[in-house]
């Protein structure tokens, strides 16, 4: 219900602002909002040749009117003049993201199809985990802890193993694996949900912990920083871990208080202490490595663990093949069966993802997001917040809406201010320390057709705010 209303607010307010900008003269055309592509120049005016400045007119070769003749305004490097068919089109600035119609196309080709491929592969592996009995054993081992965090889940329930794999994949920065495991967990939790169109307590807790984004190895962030010329691309790794860990603890406490979870449980405290000790131990090990060693460690650890999970699943399934429910079913056939379910899940979530991304595209290209972010940056600057911090805020503001959009702001901030600047480092921490909240809500709840997300969205946005505040303090402390 909350998500639906928020989606409508984004759509209606963006359309209203686009129409207002057009008729008030702030925008020359709205075609870019519908048909424009990312990084395309934006048309701001069209004039006859005798209406443009003389120094621009003199540079145009009138004998070739049928061809494009592009000239840069020496007074404004962002302005481009294109002469064709006796008129001069004036472009200034570039489009921040694809327009509405290109977004529809790119959502299918660049997002859903790759996601369906990942879902097919990892759902195939999970089918092997199920019928070989591995998931049941994993659930049995972890049940004493999970029943404290998820009291509504029956002991040894299969969702426990799926959530464990999802958390582990997130922790290691394996996004392509985390999503299939998470969707399978939501599907399993939906089986024990008494109200099928309303999110259960267990689903809300799982979603909030997943979206808090606890990550040990931010491989993609390190890669972006290396490409931007950072002297030590991995220097933000510890701040990212601290920020995302505080976000995870905040999510657990907020939802736990709402669901009246017993925080004094000995097993729960023991696991939390063990997790903290493990993180500190890994950090101490990584910290003593040199730059090449850190790069080698962060590059290979996640990949080796993922390969190990795949290999062990296949080997164990082969050993247990005779115990399959259907004696005629082979390991490969079981994998294919699970992969088919993964494809069906991808088809189910496509409309939810499309609706959310189209709304976000309209929100960004309308100019409304830029105005809101400028207002927030202005308010922070008047409160005495340094410009280095306010320059990084667009990444934090866009992160809940779009991972790709905030990534674009991240790369732009590093190119503009430097990868080793406070702004570049803080932008990296913002990008790493949280999930794309609205995308996650649309995908995960959409996959099981839940319409009422209850307090999940509000909690996840609150955790996003906590992560932003934490990131600012941590970055100021470290850098």
Secondary structure, DSSP 8 states (H G I E B T S, - for coil): -HHHHHHHHHHHHHHHHHHHHHHHTS-S-SHHHHH--TT-EEEEEEEEGGGS-HHHHTTS-GGGTTS-EEEEETTEEEEEEEEETTEEEEEEEE-SS--HHHHHHHIIIIIIHHHHHHHHHHHHHHHHHHHTTHHHHHHHHHHHHHHHH-TTS-TT-THHHHHHHHHHHHHTT-HHHHHHHHHHHHHHHHHT-SSTTB--HHHHHHHHHHHT---S--HHHHHHHHHTT-TTGGGGHHHHHHHHHHHHHHHHHHHHHHHT--TT-HHHHHHHHHHHHHHHHHHHHHHTS-HHHHHHHHHHHHHHHHHHHHHHHHHHHHHTGGGSSSTT--HHHHHHHHHHHHHHHHHHHHHHHHHHHHHHHHHHHTSHHHHHHHHHHHHHHHTT--HHHHTTHHHHHHHTT-HHHHHHHHHHHHHHH-TTSHHHHHHHHHHHSS--HHHHHHHHHHHTT--B-TTHHHHHHHHHHHHHHHHHHHHHHH-
